[in-house]
Amino acid sequence: MPTARIFGVKPTGERGRHFGSDPFCWPVRVNRVSLGTHWGFGLGGPRKAHGQLLLLGGAAEGRHMTDRLEFGLLGPLHLEYRGRRIAVGGPRQRIVLAMLLLNPDRVVSIDRISEAIWNGRPPATARTQVAICVAELRKAFRSAGFRDDVVLTSSPGYMLRRADHELDVLSFQARVAEARSLTARREFERATEAYDAALGLWRGRALCDISSAVVEIEVERLQEQKLVVQEERTALHLQLGRHRELISELTTLVEEQPLREQTRAQLMLAQYRAGRRAEAMETFRQARRHFIDEIGLEPGPILQELHEAILSDDPSVRLPSRQSRASSTSIPAGTFPADISAFCGRDKELSDLDILLHRPPGVVGLLTGSAGIGKSALAVHWAHRAADRFPGGVLYVNLHDCCRTPQDSDAVDVLHTCLRQLGIAACDVPGDLDDARSLYRGLTQKRDVLVVLDNVASYRQVRHVIPGGTGARALITSRNQISELIDTSLWLRVQPVGHEEAAEMLGALVGHRAAAEPRALRELAELCDRIPAALRIAGTKLIAKPHWPIQRLTSRMRDPRTRLDHLEHGEQSLRRRFQTGYQRLAPEAARMFRLLGGLETAEFGLHDAATLLRLDTGEAENTLESLVDAHLLEGVDGLETDEACYRFLPLLGAFARELHRAEERTAEAARSKPPRLVAAGGKRELRFAM
């Protein structure tokens, strides 16, 4: 989530004021809206936002005829179909429709509707009268020529099926979400256009022709959203130096909301920057009188510190420099890993991934491979290389399949993480899954974004965040073959790096020692199976032991029985990576993996495995293929026999032999354990127990 700041508020534990020019200085939250270091600069997060964009009133440009209903709440209740307004009957019908529109795709109980109509005092015939109102609404839709069901009966009440209908409040929220995302990426010009478009959807006070205390509560919430958005829009215009054009508009807003400190602070700042310092001081004095008279309190720190800054001509209240107004990188700061400094090779894989840029929408890049093979490094490096092709940003979520068990909540957590990276404040991410999914679709539909989903265990975890926009793409890394994506993805099964690339990668880590011992370096790279994680651990160990020649580690790793012992350093352990994948196998597959470790050869046929496990060939093949799918075993291509053959990568074979030896030791210990006598059911007889 982008960090948001507020000007003039002291950070915790720091004395004095700070009026620096960095527009992202201190994280503070005020009235659920984050504000900028320069007065009035703000970021915020949308509430539930999704749906089609509805153009009403001042935003009617580009409007076209559709087969969808158009509902308007941001002003008098408004309903259209194919350009013709649909008249909604009496006050009760309008309240019923308003309640359903305020809760699209959600059941609104008859009791709640009755409370809204009769303000908590419903008559005995309330349920019947509500049913009549619903029937009249349905009749109005049909009379206008719309035949599909819009209002559905669903216990304990009714539900308005949004489908593809256009609802201006959802369009407003979607455009605000887009504006906030653009602001988070410092694309201020485009963000102001999105804010202007969002506010252009308003035609007056929301539902101003509805008289209901229950509806009024929702109206106040919508009005608060509008005020917040107005402040955020104003903050950006101030950031862009448009203070003179804002003074008249802000003066009117202050008269309407005299206790709203942020709006008044923005007016003071606009007046000061326009050279009207005396007016800015008078605006503060009026605020102080109003606050004391109305609520008996002095103005808050926002106004107080701005007042002091203006009095002292503090540099922080001057117009921001052009550099601070300029756009920045499209990758959200702090969310995307840095590029791999020692990355080398993988030219073919990178070229293959470039094909993803030219594939149709919905095609996903899928990188699979064994633990430590370099899937994540390849994905991150390619994402950095291709970032310029995605001006909408690069999103990154690590599912940590390598070190945690998948959770039922992963799908929702991933969706919420992506929304926060798109600029949505955590407190404003919709709790409802459908709302959050619709918001995400709206944000990514017309935006060129790259979504990198790292260490994914299953399709279920990521199904909500695969973008469908024309210029959007997703890149997934996984140890598993995600069957739901195989047929629609650009699938690369990542293999160990090439011989020269492995030596180059290891040489980049150990530095000048590589030139002194080139033969030992190449042998060490081969003993690491050319697996990037193993190369990295070996290189790190040599860096930590500058007194070791490369040959010393190479000699120690020649013994396959202890090779994995030497591929551990600090928190890095190749054995632990293998163990994670092994522990997730089905019991029969895990047993086969252990038993295969007892074979004298790294390559074997299907009949060998079937004999070993005393299974028929069909069962044995299914189990072996599950090991291939888990990247713990490889299928062998190009044999002239019909029999399927398989092999271990040497390090995985060493791991399987470790497990086999451990199982044999356990069995031997159990056989050599002396019997003990136990009593049987309280009887005097004794029996042997193992």
Secondary structure, DSSP 8 states (H G I E B T S, - for coil): ----B-TT---TT--S----S-SS--B--BTTBEE-SSTT-EE---SS--S-----GGG-TT----SSEEEE-SSS-EEEETTEE----SHHHHHHHHHHHTSTTSEEEHHHHHHHHHTT---TTHHHHHHHHHHHHHHHHHHTT--S--EEEETTEEEE--TT-EEHHHHHHHHHHHHHHHHHTT-HHHHHHHHHHHHTT--SSTTTT---HHHHHHHHHHHHHHHHHHHHHHHHHHHTT-HHHHHHHHHHHHHH-TT-HHHHHHHHHHHHHTT-HHHHHHHHHHHHHHHHHHHS----HHHHHHHHHHHTT-GGGS---HHHHS---SS-TTTS----TT----HHHHHHHHGGGGS-TT-EEEEE-STTSSHHHHHHHHHHHHGGG-TTEEEEEE--TTTS---TTHHHHHHHHHHHHTT--GGGS-SSHHHHHHHHHHHHHTS-EEEEEEEE--HHHHTTT---STT-EEEEEESS--HHHHTTEEEEE-----HHHHHHHHHHHHTTHHHH-HHHHHHHHHHTTT-HHHHHHHHHHHHH-TTS-HHHHHHHTT-TTTGGGGSEETTEEHHHHHHHHHHTS-HHHHHHHHHHTTSSSSEEEHHHHHHHHT--HHHHHHHHHHHHHTTSSEE----SSSS-EEE--HHHHHHHHHHHHHHHHHHHHHHHS--EEEE-TT-S-EEEE-
